[in-house]
Amino acid sequence: NALAELADPHTNYFSPKASADFNTQMSLSLEGIGATLQTEFEYTKVASVTKGSPAEKSKKLHAGDKIIGVAQGDSPIVNIVDWRLDEVASLIRGKKGTTVRLEIIPADQPNKTKIISIVRDKIVIEEQSAKSVIKEVTRNGKVHKFGVITIPSFYIDFAAARRGDANYKST
């Protein structure tokens, strides 16, 4: 990073992981199961499930469930208790169409564990997308229309733009 900043103060080096995280943030999409995770003591807990995601469609994973193991396809389950959240997330994410198996402690059955399978898909992070609405205001008996655009973050799907995809997401 210090070497990159010598050439230009606005240039930074991204490690492969930081680069992947940056690309996810900029494209507002990722490939995974669609669950927001958080750490609770030594456990990885599901904070929420993204609407329309593979996790929601499966009806097997719910907010409050604790994930204690992760496996890729038919591989053996790896115990992830006490792991860092970013390491757990990288195990759960994967290519669209592949299967991840999770060993969970269901929120509604805290004395039981079960293993579930979810097929990964592309997840679109809609809450960071620009939104627009037309507002009508009546003043002195006359209706005025205003367009309001809300931009929670700036983004561009670099990979789709490079491919020439006409419908790539961009602020």
PAKOLSE-841075 format. One record per residue: y, x, z of N, C-alpha, C in turn; residue number from 0. Coordinates in steps of 0.2 Angstrom, whole numbers. Each point is the difference from the previous one (the first is absolute). Example, Ala and Ser with C-alpha at 12.3 -4.5 7.8 and 13.67 -1.06 7.14 Angstrom:
REM residues 2
REC   n.Y   n.X   n.Z  ca.Y  ca.X  ca.Z   c.Y   c.X   c.Z pos
REC   -28    66    39     6    -4     0     6     4     0   0
REC     5    -2    -4     6     4     1     5    -4     3   1
This chain:
REM residues 171
REC   n.Y   n.X   n.Z  ca.Y  ca.X  ca.Z   c.Y   c.X   c.Z pos
REC    -6     4     0     6    -4     0     6     4     0   0
REC     0     6     4     6     4     0     1     3    -7   1
REC    -5     2    -3     0     3    -7     3    -5    -5   2
REC    -2    -6     1     2    -5    -5     8    -2     1   3
REC     2     0     7     7    -1     1     5     6    -2   4
REC    -3     6    -1     4     5    -2     2    -1    -7   5
REC    -4    -3    -4     2    -2    -7     5    -5     0   6
REC    -1    -5     4     4    -6     0     0    -4     7   7
REC     5    -1     3     0    -3     7    -3    -7     0   8
REC    -1    -3    -6    -3    -7     0    -7     0    -3   9
REC    -3     6     0    -7     1    -2    -4     1     6  10
REC    -6    -4     0    -5     1     6    -7     1    -3  11
REC    -4     4     4    -7     0    -2    -4    -5     4  12
REC    -4    -4    -4    -4    -5     3    -7     3     0  13
REC    -4    -1     6    -7     2     0    -3    -6    -3  14
REC    -7     1    -2    -3    -5    -4     0    -7     4  15
REC    -1     0     6     0    -6     4     7    -3     0  16
REC     5     4     1     7    -2     0     2    -3    -7  17
REC    -2     3    -5     1    -2    -7    -4    -7    -1  18
REC    -6    -1     2    -3    -6    -1     3    -6     4  19
REC     3     2     6     3    -5     4     7    -2    -3  20
REC     3     5    -3     7    -1    -4    -2    -5    -6  21
REC    -5     2    -3    -1    -4    -6    -2    -7     2  22
REC    -4    -1     5    -1    -7     2     6    -4     2  23
REC     5     4     4     6    -3     2     4    -2    -6  24
REC     0     4    -5     5    -1    -6    -3    -5    -5  25
REC    -7    -1     0    -3    -4    -5    -1    -7     3  26
REC     1    -1     7    -1    -6     4    -7    -2    -1  27
REC    -5     4    -1    -7    -2    -1    -5     6     2  28
REC    -6    -2     2    -5     4     2    -6    -3    -2  29
REC    -6     4     0    -6    -3     0    -4     1     6  30
REC    -2    -6     3    -3     0     6    -3    -7     2  31
REC     1    -2     6    -3    -7     2     6    -4     2  32
REC     6     2     2     5    -4     1     1    -2     8  33
REC    -1     5     4     1    -1     7     5     5     3  34
REC     4    -2     4     5     4     3    -3     2     7  35
REC     0     7     1    -4     2     6     5     3     5  36
REC    -2     0     6     4     3     6    -5     3     5  37
REC     3     5     4    -5     3     5     1    -4     7  38
REC    -5    -1     3     0    -3     6    -5     4     5  39
REC     3     4     4    -4     5     4    -4     4    -5  40
REC    -7     1     1    -4     4    -5    -2    -4    -6  41
REC     2    -6    -1    -3    -4    -5     5    -1    -6  42
REC    -2    -2    -6     4    -2    -5    -1    -7    -1  43
REC     6    -4     1     0    -7     0     3    -3    -6  44
REC    -2    -5    -2     3    -4    -6     6    -4     3  45
REC     6     2    -2     6    -3     2     1    -6    -4  46
REC    -1     0    -7     0    -6    -4    -4     1    -6  47
REC    -1    -5    -4    -4     0    -6     5    -3    -5  48
REC     0     4    -6     5    -2    -5    -2    -6    -4  49
REC     4    -5    -1    -1    -6    -4    -3     1    -7  50
REC    -6    -3    -1    -3     1    -7    -4     6    -1  51
REC     0     5     5    -4     6     0    -7    -1     0  52
REC    -4     5    -1    -7     0     0    -3    -2     8  53
REC     4     3     5    -2    -1     7     1    -8     1  54
REC     6    -3    -2     1    -7     1    -5    -4    -4  55
REC    -1     1    -6    -5    -4    -4    -7     1     3  56
REC    -2     5     3    -7     1     2    -1    -4     7  57
REC     6    -2     3    -1    -4     7    -4     4     5  58
REC    -1     7    -1    -4     3     5     4     5     5  59
REC     6     1    -2     5     5     4     6    -4     2  60
REC     2     0     6     5    -4     3     5     5     4  61
REC     6    -3     1     5     4     4    -3     0     7  62
REC     0     6     4    -3     0     6    -6     4     0  63
REC    -4     0    -5    -6     3    -1     1     8     1  64
REC    -5     3     3     0     7     1    -5     3    -4  65
REC     2     5    -4    -4     4    -5    -3     6     4  66
REC    -7     1     0    -2     6     4    -4     4    -5  67
REC    -2    -2    -6    -3     4    -4     1    -2    -8  68
REC     0     5    -4     1    -1    -7    -5     4    -4  69
REC    -2    -4    -6    -5     3    -4     2    -1    -8  70
REC    -1     4    -4     1    -1    -7    -7    -2    -3  71
REC     0    -6    -3    -6    -3    -3    -5     0     5  72
REC    -6     3    -2    -6     0     4    -1     6     4  73
REC     5     4     0     0     6     5     0    -2     7  74
REC    -2     5     4     0    -1     7     7    -2     3  75
REC     0    -4     5     6    -1     3     3     6     5  76
REC     6     1    -1     3     6     4     4    -4     5  77
REC    -1     3     6     3    -3     6     8     3     0  78
REC     5    -5     0     7     2     0     4    -1     6  79
REC    -4    -1     6     4    -1     6     3     6     2  80
REC     6     0     2     5     5     1     2     4    -6  81
REC     0    -2    -6     2     3    -6     8    -2     0  82
REC     3     4    -4     7    -1    -2     0    -6    -5  83
REC     6    -4     1     0    -6    -5     0     2    -7  84
REC     4     5    -2     0     2    -7    -7     2    -3  85
REC    -4     3     5    -6     2    -3    -5    -6    -1  86
REC     1    -5     5    -4    -6    -1     2    -3    -6  87
REC     6    -1    -1     3    -4    -6    -3     4    -7  88
REC     0     6     0    -2     4    -6    -8    -1    -1  89
REC    -3    -1     5    -8    -2    -1     0    -7    -2  90
REC     4    -4     2    -1    -7    -2     3    -2    -7  91
REC     5     4    -2     3    -1    -7    -5     3    -5  92
REC     0    -2    -6    -4     3    -5     1    -4    -6  93
REC    -4     3    -5     1    -3    -7    -2    -8     0  94
REC     4    -3    -4    -1    -7    -2    -8    -1    -2  95
REC    -3    -5     3    -7    -2    -2    -5     3     4  96
REC     2     5     4    -5     3     4    -1    -3     7  97
REC    -5     1     4    -1    -4     6     1     5     6  98
REC     3    -3     5     0     4     6    -3    -5     6  99
REC    -4     3     4    -3    -3     5     3     2     7 100
REC     2    -5     4     3     1     6    -4    -3     6 101
REC     0     4     5    -3    -2     6     5    -2     5 102
REC     0    -7     2     6    -2     4    -2    -4     6 103
REC     5     0     5    -1    -4     6     4    -6    -2 104
REC    -2    -6    -1     4    -6    -1     4    -2     5 105
REC     6    -2    -1     5    -2     5    -3    -5     4 106
REC    -3    -5    -3    -3    -6     4    -7     1     3 107
REC    -3     6    -1    -6     2     3     0     7     3 108
REC     4     2     5     1     7     2    -6     4     2 109
REC    -5    -4     2    -6     4     2    -5     0    -5 110
REC     2     0    -6    -5     0    -6     3     4    -6 111
REC    -5     4    -4     3     3    -6    -4    -3    -6 112
REC     3     1    -5    -3    -2    -6     2     4    -6 113
REC    -3     0    -5     1     4    -6     2    -5    -6 114
REC     6     2    -3     2    -5    -6     1     5    -6 115
REC    -1    -3    -6     2     3    -6     5    -3    -4 116
REC     5     4    -2     6    -3    -4     0     4    -6 117
REC     1    -3    -6     2     3    -6     7     2    -1 118
REC     2     6    -1     7     2    -1     3    -3    -6 119
REC     7    -1     0     3    -3    -6     7     3     1 120
REC     4    -1    -5     7     2     0     4    -5     4 121
REC     4     3     5     4    -4     4     8     1    -1 122
REC     3    -5    -1     7     0    -2     4    -1     7 123
REC     5     4     1     4     0     6     6    -4    -1 124
REC    -1    -7     0     6    -4    -2     6     0     4 125
REC    -1     1     7     6    -1     4     5     5    -1 126
REC    -1     6    -3     5     5    -2     3    -1    -7 127
REC    -3    -5    -4     2    -2    -6     7    -3     0 128
REC     4     1    -6     7    -3     0    -2    -8    -1 129
REC     5    -4     3    -1    -7    -1     7    -3    -2 130
REC     0    -5    -3     6    -4    -2     0    -7     1 131
REC     6    -3     1     0    -7     2     7    -3    -3 132
REC     0    -6    -2     6    -3    -2     3    -4     5 133
REC     6     1     3     3    -4     5     5    -4    -3 134
REC     1    -6     2     5    -5    -2     5    -1     6 135
REC     6     0    -1     5    -1     5     5    -5    -3 136
REC     1    -5     4     5    -5    -2     7     1     3 137
REC     5     0    -4     6     2     2     5    -5    -3 138
REC     4    -3     3     5    -5    -3    -3    -5    -5 139
REC    -6    -2     2    -4    -5    -4    -3     4    -7 140
REC     1     6     0    -3     3    -6    -6     5     2 141
REC    -6     0    -4    -6     4     2     1     7    -3 142
REC    -1     5     4     0     7    -3    -7     3     1 143
REC    -2     3    -5    -7     3     1     1     8     0 144
REC    -3     3     5     0     7     1    -7     3     0 145
REC    -1     5    -3    -7     4     0     0     5     6 146
REC    -5     0     4     0     5     5    -7     4    -1 147
REC     1     6     0    -5     5    -1    -1     4     6 148
REC    -6     0     3    -2     4     6    -4     5    -2 149
REC     2     6     2    -4     7    -2    -2     3     7 150
REC    -6    -1     2    -2     3     7    -1     8    -1 151
REC    -2     2    -6    -1     7    -1     1     1    -8 152
REC     1     7    -2     0     1    -7    -7     3    -1 153
REC    -2    -2    -6    -7     2    -2    -1     0    -8 154
REC    -5     4    -2    -2     0    -7    -7     3     0 155
REC    -4    -4    -5    -7     2    -1     0     6    -5 156
REC     0     6     2     1     6    -4    -6     0    -5 157
REC    -6    -1     2    -6     0    -4     0    -5    -5 158
REC     2    -6     1     0    -6    -5     5     2    -5 159
REC     6     2     3     5     2    -5    -2     5    -5 160
REC    -3     6     3    -3     5    -5    -5    -3    -5 161
REC    -4    -4     2    -5    -3    -4     3    -5    -6 162
REC     7    -2     1     3    -4    -4    -1    -7     1 163
REC    -3    -2     6    -1    -7     2     7    -4     0 164
REC     1    -5    -4     6    -3    -1     2    -4     7 165
REC    -5    -2     4     1    -4     6     0     4     6 166
REC     1     7     0     0     4     6     5    -3     5 167
REC    -1     1     6     5    -2     6     5     5     1 168
REC     6    -2     0     6     5     1     6    -4     3 169
REC     4     3     4     6    -4     3     4    -1    -6 170
